[in-house]
Amino acid sequence: MTTFSTLRAEPVLTVDRVAAAWAGASDATRRALVAACATAVCLGTTLPAPLPARWAAAVTGALLALAALVDLREHKLPNRLLGGALAVSGLGSSVVALGAGQLEWVVRAFLGLLLAGGLMLLVRCTRGVGMGDVKMAGVVGASCGGVSLVAAPLAIATAALLAAGYGLLARRTHLPLGPALWAGWATVMVAMAAGWLS
């Protein structure tokens, strides 16, 4: 006899989703993921920011890279990785605010989340991107916004240009945005680390 409880799908753990994405990825994609995680750590730790914010950015970038890998396979971003990245960004901002008395850091991170997430939400209303893309854009904005508020929308604009360029070259109209959002985050982090954005 079939019951309602047997009809429900078993929840898939995020770690299983990441492992499946890794197992199904090409060697080039695997190397790109390792390079993305290493880049996230290097960029995060060289930011012109207090130490907790630097490490929060490094961990956030690595989590966003893992989310992008899953997006490549499933065309769906994992909520738990995005939630973890947002929690790390928020924790880093909170530690900075409490330790250094810099409440404006938290305000800028929150405004970055609203700006970047809001921009992607507008795109969702007109172009049909997924809610996962909106959430990841918010995390990107929070991570960048603490250092420089202008970095949040700049990261989303960079991601949009990269995705559009790739779509034109590959002649594809439907593609996962996670990798482009990570690349937008990384590009803006390079600009902030170099002192071009303040």
N, C-alpha and C positions, 0 to 999 in steps of 0.2 A: 504494500500500500504506500503510495506517495503522499507525503505530508508537505506542508508549506516549508518546514525547516529543511527538508531535503532538496527543495527546489531552489533555495537561495544559494548563490555562488559563495564558495569559500573565499574569505578575504586573502588577497595576495599581499604578502609582506613587501615593503619597499625594498628591502635588501634583496629579495628574490627578483624583483623587477630590474634592479641594477645589475644583478648577476646575469640575468637572461639577456639584457641589453649588451653586456660585456661579451658574453659567449657568442651572441649573434653578430657582433661587430667585426668588420674587416680589420686586418692588421694596421692599416693606415688610421682607421678610426680609433683603435686602441692607443696607438702612439699619440694621436691628437689629444685624447683624453688625459693621458699622463702629462703631456706638455701643458695642457690647460690647467691642470691642478698645480703643477710646479710654477707656472706663470702666476696663478692666483696667489700663491704663497709669496713669491718674490715681489709682486706688485703691492700686495697688502702690507707687507712688512716694510716697504720703503715709502709709504705714504707720509706726507707732512702732517702727522696727527699723533695724538698721545698713544702710548703702547697698547692699551686695551682696544682702541679703535682700529689700530693696524692689524692686530691678530684677528679681530672680528671680521675685518674685510677679507683677510686671507682665507679664513674658514668659510665665509660666505661664498667667495669665488669658487672654492673647491666644490661646495655643495651645489652651486648653480651649474658647474660643469657636469656633475653627475646627473642632475636633472635634465640637462640638455642631451646627454647620452640616452636616457630613457625616452625622451621626446623623439629622438631620431628613430627609435625602434617602434614605439607605440603611437606616435603622434598625439601623445598625452603627457602632460607634465605631472609628476608625482607631488601631491599636496603635502606629504610629510617632509619631503626634502625642502620644498619651498617654505613650509612653516618653520622647519629647523633653521634655514638660512635667515629668515626674518627674525626669529628669536635670537640668533647669534648677533645679528646687526643691532637689534634693540638692546641686548645685554651689553654689547660693547659701548653703545651710546650712553646707556645708563651708568655704567662704571665710570666713563669719562665725566659725566655730569656730576656724579657724587664725589669722585676723587678730586677733580680739578675745579669743581664749582662752575662748570661751563654748561649751564642749562640750554644755551643757544644751540649746542651740539645736538641735543635731543630734538629741539624744535626744527632744526634744519633737516634732520633725518626724517622726521615725520612729514614735513612739507615735501621732501623729495619723494617719499612714498606716495603722497597724494598727487603730486605733479606727474610722475612717471606712470603710476597706475591709472590716473585719470586720463592721460593721453591715450594709453592703450585701450581703456574702456570706450573712449570715443571711436577708436578704430574698430573695436568690436561691434559697436552699434551700426557702423557703416559697411564694414568689410567682412565681418564674420570670423574674426580670430577667436580662439577659445578663451574660456575664463582662466585656464592655466597660464596663458600668455599674459593676461591682465595681472594675475598674481605675481608672476615672475618679474614683470615690469615694475611692480610695486616694490619688490625686494631689491631690485637693481637700484631703484630710486632712493630707497632708504639707506642702502650701503654707500652710495655715492654722495647723497645729499648732506650727510653730516660734515663732510670735508668741504664741499662746494655745492651750493644749491643749484647753480646753473648746470652742474654736471648731470643731474637727474634727467631733465628733458633732452640734454645732449646725447646721453647714452641711448635713449629710446630712438632719437632721430638717426643716430649712427646704425643702430640695429635695423631700422626700417630701410635705410639705404643699402646695407649689406644684403638683407633678405631680398629686396627688389632686384639688386644687381645679380645675385645668384639665380633668382627666378627667371630673369631675362636670358642669362647665359645658358641655363639648363633647360629653358623653355618649359618651365613648370609653373603652374598657377597655385598648387597646393603643396606647401612644404612646412615642416616643423620650424617654429620660430625660436625655440629654446637655444640652439647654437648661435643664432644671430643676436639674441638678447645677451648671451654670455659675451660674445665678441664686442658688443656695444659697451658692456660693463668694463671689459678689459681695456678697450681703447681709451675710455674716459679715465680709468685708473692710471694708465700710462701718462696721460696729459696732467693729471693731478700730481703724480710722483715727480714729473719733470718740472712742476711749478708753473705750468701754463694756465691752470685754473685755480683760482683762490676765492 
